[in-house]
């Protein structure tokens, strides 16, 4: 399943894929995920595993989290879009 996920991530040109499982991943799964390599984020030049293995128990307990650039933490800011210009109209009232 890990090999198939890695194939889909590459085929779809996705940055990374998360594999969530009910049980602890076997060593062969870990090796297969590691062989997929890393995604280098252009914003912070940090490498993140392309395939990440997570367990339900680890996620629910807070011991595991996916590794990725968390935009909510203010790590990256984006340029604001330009304000729209045009005639100002009033919104119609609902009946």
NUDO-14373 format. One line per 4 residues: number of its first residue (from 1); their letters; for each residue x, y, z of N, C-alpha, C. Coordinates in nm, 3 decimals. Example, Ala and Ser with C-alpha at 12.3 -4.5 7.8 and 13.67 -1.06 7.14 Angstrom:
% NUDO-14373
1 = as = 1.319:-0.569:0.780:1.230:-0.450:0.780:1.320:-0.330:0.780; 1.285:-0.225:0.708:1.367:-0.106:0.714:1.290:0.003:0.787
***
This chain:
% NUDO-14373
1 = xxxx = 0.082:-0.119:0.000:0.000:0.000:0.000:0.086:0.126:0.000; 0.200:0.120:0.068:0.289:0.235:0.074:0.347:0.263:-0.065; 0.385:0.158:-0.135:0.438:0.172:-0.271:0.333:0.235:-0.362; 0.208:0.193:-0.348:0.100:0.248:-0.430:0.077:0.396:-0.396
5 = xxxx = 0.081:0.430:-0.269:0.066:0.570:-0.228:0.179:0.655:-0.287; 0.301:0.606:-0.279:0.415:0.680:-0.335:0.398:0.699:-0.486; 0.346:0.596:-0.553:0.323:0.605:-0.697:0.218:0.713:-0.728; 0.111:0.716:-0.652:0.005:0.815:-0.673:0.057:0.957:-0.644
9 = xxxx = 0.135:0.972:-0.539:0.193:1.103:-0.506:0.278:1.152:-0.623; 0.361:1.066:-0.679:0.444:1.104:-0.793:0.359:1.133:-0.917; 0.264:1.046:-0.945:0.180:1.060:-1.064:0.100:1.190:-1.061; 0.046:1.224:-0.944:-0.036:1.344:-0.930:0.047:1.469:-0.903
13 = xxxx = 0.178:1.453:-0.896:0.271:1.563:-0.868:0.237:1.633:-0.736; 0.199:1.551:-0.638:0.169:1.602:-0.504:0.299:1.619:-0.427; 0.299:1.707:-0.331:0.418:1.730:-0.250:0.445:1.612:-0.158; 0.340:1.558:-0.098:0.359:1.447:-0.005:0.227:1.373:0.015
17 = xxxx = 0.237:1.257:0.080:0.120:1.177:0.110:0.126:1.127:0.254; 0.010:1.119:0.317:0.001:1.070:0.454:-0.070:0.935:0.454; -0.011:0.840:0.524:-0.069:0.706:0.536:-0.106:0.688:0.682; -0.237:0.682:0.709:-0.286:0.668:0.846:-0.331:0.524:0.865
21 = xxxx = -0.282:0.462:0.972:-0.309:0.322:0.997:-0.357:0.300:1.141; -0.427:0.189:1.163:-0.475:0.156:1.296:-0.365:0.095:1.383; -0.268:0.030:1.321:-0.163:-0.039:1.395:-0.027:0.023:1.364; 0.069:-0.011:1.447:0.205:0.038:1.427:0.258:-0.013:1.292
25 = xxxx = 0.318:0.075:1.210:0.369:0.032:1.079:0.481:-0.071:1.094; 0.481:-0.169:1.004:0.587:-0.270:1.004:0.716:-0.210:0.947; 0.828:-0.274:0.975:0.957:-0.222:0.930:0.964:-0.211:0.778; 0.899:-0.303:0.706:0.900:-0.294:0.560:0.823:-0.170:0.512
29 = xxxx = 0.719:-0.134:0.583:0.642:-0.014:0.548:0.728:0.111:0.570; 0.799:0.113:0.681:0.885:0.227:0.713:0.994:0.242:0.608; 1.056:0.131:0.567:1.161:0.135:0.465:1.106:0.184:0.331; 0.988:0.136:0.294:0.926:0.178:0.168:0.894:0.327:0.170
33 = xxxx = 0.843:0.376:0.281:0.812:0.520:0.294:0.940:0.603:0.286; 1.045:0.556:0.352:1.172:0.629:0.350:1.233:0.633:0.210; 1.211:0.528:0.132:1.270:0.524:-0.002:1.203:0.624:-0.097; 1.088:0.681:-0.060:1.020:0.779:-0.144:1.092:0.913:-0.144
37 = xxxx = 1.177:0.936:-0.045:1.255:1.059:-0.041:1.186:1.172:0.032; 1.231:1.294:0.001:1.184:1.413:0.071:1.131:1.517:-0.026; 1.041:1.599:0.024:0.992:1.715:-0.049:1.058:1.836:0.013; 1.126:1.917:-0.069:1.188:2.038:-0.018:1.094:2.156:-0.039
41 = xxxx = 1.052:2.216:0.070:0.960:2.329:0.063:1.034:2.452:0.011; 0.980:2.519:-0.092:1.049:2.636:-0.146:1.047:2.756:-0.053; 0.957:2.758:0.047:0.946:2.873:0.136:1.050:2.874:0.248; 1.081:2.757:0.300:1.177:2.754:0.411:1.296:2.662:0.385
45 = xxxx = 1.300:2.603:0.265:1.411:2.515:0.222:1.430:2.395:0.314; 1.327:2.358:0.388:1.334:2.243:0.477:1.277:2.121:0.405; 1.336:2.005:0.432:1.288:1.882:0.371:1.186:1.812:0.460; 1.077:1.764:0.397:0.973:1.691:0.467:0.959:1.555:0.400
49 = xxxx = 0.940:1.446:0.476:0.924:1.315:0.414:0.807:1.316:0.315; 0.830:1.262:0.195:0.723:1.257:0.094:0.610:1.166:0.137; 0.642:1.056:0.201:0.541:0.963:0.252:0.557:0.957:0.404; 0.451:0.992:0.475:0.456:0.992:0.621:0.357:0.889:0.676
53 = xxxx = 0.404:0.810:0.770:0.324:0.705:0.832:0.278:0.753:0.970; 0.148:0.752:0.990:0.091:0.797:1.116:-0.010:0.694:1.166; -0.024:0.683:1.298:-0.124:0.592:1.354:-0.240:0.673:1.410; -0.357:0.612:1.412:-0.475:0.676:1.470:-0.448:0.709:1.617
57 = xxxx = -0.392:0.613:1.689:-0.364:0.634:1.831:-0.269:0.752:1.852; -0.164:0.760:1.771:-0.068:0.869:1.783:-0.129:1.005:1.751; -0.215:1.008:1.650:-0.281:1.134:1.615:-0.377:1.180:1.723; -0.459:1.086:1.774:-0.557:1.122:1.876:-0.493:1.159:2.010
61 = xxxx = -0.381:1.096:2.041:-0.314:1.126:2.167:-0.227:1.251:2.157; -0.202:1.297:2.036:-0.118:1.415:2.017:0.030:1.385:2.009; 0.068:1.256:2.012:0.209:1.219:2.005:0.264:1.223:1.862; 0.176:1.218:1.764:0.218:1.222:1.625:0.147:1.336:1.555
65 = xxxx = 0.218:1.400:1.464:0.162:1.503:1.379:0.228:1.492:1.242; 0.155:1.523:1.137:0.221:1.526:1.006:0.326:1.637:1.004; 0.434:1.614:0.932:0.538:1.715:0.917:0.511:1.793:0.790; 0.489:1.922:0.803:0.466:2.008:0.688:0.483:2.153:0.731
69 = xxxx = 0.491:2.242:0.636:0.501:2.384:0.665:0.364:2.432:0.709; 0.352:2.474:0.832:0.223:2.517:0.887:0.204:2.665:0.858; 0.123:2.694:0.757:0.100:2.832:0.717:0.025:2.910:0.824; -0.049:2.841:0.909:-0.126:2.909:1.014:-0.035:2.968:1.121
73 = xxxx = 0.086:2.920:1.132:0.179:2.968:1.234:0.254:3.093:1.190; 0.221:3.145:1.072:0.286:3.268:1.026:0.423:3.246:0.966; 0.455:3.123:0.929:0.586:3.095:0.873:0.603:3.161:0.736; 0.494:3.176:0.663:0.499:3.233:0.529:0.386:3.333:0.516
77 = xxxx = 0.416:3.444:0.456:0.311:3.540:0.428:0.301:3.557:0.277; 0.182:3.583:0.233:0.158:3.601:0.092:0.120:3.746:0.065; 0.150:3.793:-0.054:0.117:3.928:-0.094:-0.035:3.941:-0.104; -0.087:4.051:-0.052:-0.232:4.074:-0.058:-0.272:4.108:-0.202
81 = xxxx = -0.390:4.063:-0.243:-0.435:4.095:-0.378:-0.473:4.242:-0.388; -0.469:4.299:-0.507:-0.507:4.440:-0.522:-0.656:4.459:-0.496; -0.691:4.576:-0.447:-0.831:4.607:-0.420:-0.905:4.620:-0.553; -1.028:4.576:-0.554:-1.108:4.589:-0.676:-1.148:4.734:-0.695
85 = xxxx = -1.143:4.776:-0.821:-1.184:4.911:-0.854:-1.305:4.903:-0.945; -1.397:4.991:-0.926:-1.516:4.991:-1.008:-1.626:5.066:-0.939; -1.741:5.071:-1.002:-1.851:5.147:-0.941:-1.898:5.080:-0.812; -1.924:5.165:-0.716:-1.974:5.113:-0.589:-2.125:5.098:-0.601
89 = xxxx = -2.171:4.978:-0.572:-2.315:4.953:-0.579:-2.363:4.909:-0.442; -2.489:4.932:-0.418:-2.547:4.891:-0.291:-2.606:4.753:-0.306; -2.599:4.676:-0.203:-2.654:4.543:-0.206:-2.806:4.551:-0.196; -2.875:4.475:-0.279:-3.020:4.475:-0.275:-3.069:4.408:-0.147
93 = xxx = -3.183:4.454:-0.099:-3.241:4.396:0.023:-3.320:4.272:-0.012; -3.317:4.175:0.076:-3.395:4.054:0.058:-3.540:4.079:0.097; -3.631:4.014:0.032:-3.773:4.032:0.061:-3.813:3.958:0.184
***
